[in-house]
């Protein structure tokens, strides 16, 4: 089985400008590249799990989003980091099981990559990004300035390396 780090996207990896769907507006937060490279060296799959309600809201189409997602893969690859997969939920109004805090996308990733939740982590800037941690043995890391008793909290992305072995 594989171990993975499930990563939220906007506000965790990149600046959340609101409905980011163009590579020109994809600005990484400090320390992200270094941290992702280190996680890959430690043998983790890097899987982005992201809510993309801008699709259903009509801000951009599914096709535009998929093109942007492909640019994200290339963006990271050009900087020496392989993102193993990106799972997204396009919904906002539609009732679904994939929009975080629902966990369907985590289960799809587990099935596709034979992931062992016992040795995996979820990293995000909101508690909903860590929802899988409430029902599976995935360890959660909340990137925030606020303290939380349920999750490890860090204020910068590279700090997660202190908790992921």
Buried (B, 14 or more C-beta within 10 A) or exposed (E): EBBBBBBBBBBBBBEBEEBBBEEEEBEBBEBBBEBBBBBBEEEBBBBBBBBBBBBBEEBBEEEBBEBBBEBBBEBBEEEEBEBBBBBBBBBBEEEBEBBBEBBBBBBBBBEEBEBBBEBBBBBBBBBEBBBBBEEBEBBBBBBBEEEEEEBBBBEEBBBBBEEBE
